[in-house]
């Protein structure tokens, strides 16, 4: 397994929580400065890699949310280069996060405010487990040149 810090993002339409070493840090709000804010976190953490959740449909196809996550990841990749940005399948990460929060005794009103952060942790943990199990970097690397051409 490669050594180094990784930052994970669960990209949503409204909020972007991030996790560092599988610990939630904060929630970023989508808007004008979300890429700059995310890139700043990556730099502050001296991350060697960024993991972005790719919200695939249950049948593995990509819908509007996946296209949005891809576009966001490509923009972030340009801002954080040379640190690679990787897309990792995030199916059921929010369901898993809700289950973990319920098991931890969080009441439903408090869960809503942190479930996105918990989902980012699930995505990052999944990526780390994939790498540990296979010996390969997880997911799909975002190619800056390829994305810029589209």
C-alpha positions as CSV (number, residue, x, y, z in Angstrom):
1,X,0.0,0.0,0.0
2,X,1.3,3.4,-0.9
3,X,2.1,5.6,2.0
4,X,0.7,9.2,2.3
5,X,-2.3,11.2,3.1
6,X,-5.4,11.1,1.0
7,X,-8.4,13.5,1.0
8,X,-11.8,12.1,0.1
9,X,-14.8,14.1,-1.3
10,X,-18.4,13.1,-1.7
11,X,-19.6,15.5,-4.3
12,X,-23.3,16.6,-4.0
13,X,-25.4,19.2,-5.5
14,X,-25.4,21.4,-2.4
15,X,-22.7,20.3,-0.1
16,X,-19.2,18.7,-0.4
17,X,-18.0,17.0,2.8
18,X,-14.4,15.9,2.9
19,X,-12.5,13.4,4.9
20,X,-8.9,13.2,5.7
21,X,-7.4,9.8,6.7
22,X,-10.9,8.6,7.1
23,X,-11.8,11.4,9.6
24,X,-14.4,14.0,8.6
25,X,-13.1,17.5,8.5
26,X,-15.7,19.9,7.3
27,X,-18.5,20.4,4.8
28,X,-17.9,22.7,1.8
29,X,-20.9,24.4,0.2
30,X,-21.2,24.2,-3.6
31,X,-20.7,27.5,-5.3
32,X,-18.2,29.9,-6.8
33,X,-15.3,28.9,-4.5
34,X,-15.9,25.2,-3.8
35,X,-13.0,24.1,-6.1
36,X,-10.6,26.6,-4.5
37,X,-11.8,25.6,-1.0
38,X,-11.3,21.9,-1.8
39,X,-7.8,22.6,-3.4
40,X,-6.8,24.5,-0.3
41,X,-7.7,21.5,1.9
42,X,-5.7,19.2,-0.3
43,X,-2.7,21.6,-0.1
44,X,-3.0,22.1,3.7
45,X,-3.1,18.3,4.2
46,X,-0.2,17.8,1.8
47,X,-2.3,15.0,0.3
48,X,-0.5,12.6,-2.1
49,X,-3.9,11.7,-3.7
50,X,-7.5,12.8,-3.8
51,X,-10.4,10.4,-3.9
52,X,-13.8,11.6,-5.3
53,X,-16.9,9.5,-5.0
54,X,-18.5,8.6,-8.3
55,X,-22.3,8.2,-7.8
56,X,-23.1,5.4,-10.2
57,X,-26.7,4.1,-10.6
58,X,-27.3,0.7,-9.1
59,X,-26.9,-0.9,-12.5
60,X,-23.5,0.7,-12.9
61,X,-24.5,3.3,-15.5
62,X,-23.8,7.0,-15.1
63,X,-26.5,9.6,-14.7
64,X,-26.5,13.4,-14.2
65,X,-24.9,13.1,-10.7
66,X,-22.0,11.0,-12.0
67,X,-21.4,13.5,-14.8
68,X,-21.4,16.3,-12.3
69,X,-18.9,14.5,-10.1
70,X,-16.7,13.8,-13.1
71,X,-16.7,17.5,-14.1
72,X,-16.0,18.6,-10.6
73,X,-13.2,16.1,-10.2
74,X,-11.6,17.2,-13.5
75,X,-11.7,20.8,-12.4
76,X,-10.2,19.9,-9.0
77,X,-7.5,17.8,-10.8
78,X,-6.3,20.9,-12.6
79,X,-6.1,22.8,-9.3
80,X,-4.2,20.2,-7.3
81,X,-1.8,18.8,-9.9
82,X,0.5,17.0,-9.6
83,X,-1.5,15.2,-6.9
84,X,-3.7,12.7,-8.8
85,X,-7.5,12.7,-8.5
86,X,-9.2,9.3,-8.6
87,X,-12.9,8.5,-9.0
88,X,-14.2,5.6,-6.9
89,X,-17.6,4.0,-7.1
90,X,-19.7,5.3,-4.2
91,X,-22.8,3.2,-4.5
92,X,-24.5,2.7,-1.2
93,X,-22.0,5.0,0.7
94,X,-24.8,7.2,2.1
95,X,-26.8,4.1,3.1
96,X,-23.7,2.7,4.9
97,X,-23.1,6.0,6.5
98,X,-26.7,6.2,7.8
99,X,-26.3,2.7,9.2
100,X,-23.1,3.6,11.0
101,X,-24.6,6.8,12.5
102,X,-27.7,4.9,13.7
103,X,-25.4,2.2,15.3
104,X,-23.5,5.0,17.0
105,X,-26.7,6.3,18.5
106,X,-27.1,9.6,16.5
107,X,-30.6,10.8,16.4
108,X,-32.2,11.5,13.0
109,X,-32.0,15.3,13.2
110,X,-28.3,15.3,14.0
111,X,-27.6,12.5,11.4
112,X,-28.8,14.7,8.6
113,X,-26.2,17.4,9.2
114,X,-23.2,14.9,9.2
115,X,-24.3,12.1,6.9
116,X,-22.4,13.6,4.0
117,X,-19.2,13.7,6.0
118,X,-19.8,10.1,7.1
119,X,-20.3,9.1,3.5
120,X,-17.0,10.8,2.5
121,X,-15.3,8.7,5.2
122,X,-17.0,5.5,3.8
123,X,-15.8,6.4,0.2
124,X,-12.2,7.0,1.5
125,X,-12.2,3.8,3.5
126,X,-13.5,1.8,0.5
127,X,-10.7,3.2,-1.6
128,X,-8.0,2.4,1.0
129,X,-9.4,-1.1,1.4
130,X,-9.4,-1.6,-2.4
131,X,-5.8,-0.6,-2.6
132,X,-4.8,-2.8,0.4
133,X,-6.6,-5.8,-1.1
134,X,-5.3,-5.4,-4.7
135,X,-2.0,-3.6,-4.3
136,X,-3.2,-1.1,-7.0
137,X,-4.4,2.5,-6.8
138,X,-8.2,2.5,-6.5
139,X,-10.7,3.6,-9.0
140,X,-10.1,5.6,-12.1
141,X,-7.5,8.3,-12.4
142,X,-8.8,11.6,-13.8
143,X,-6.7,12.7,-16.7
144,X,-6.4,16.4,-16.9
145,X,-5.6,16.5,-20.6
146,X,-8.5,14.1,-21.5
147,X,-11.1,16.0,-19.5
148,X,-9.9,19.4,-20.8
149,X,-10.5,18.2,-24.4
150,X,-14.1,17.3,-23.8
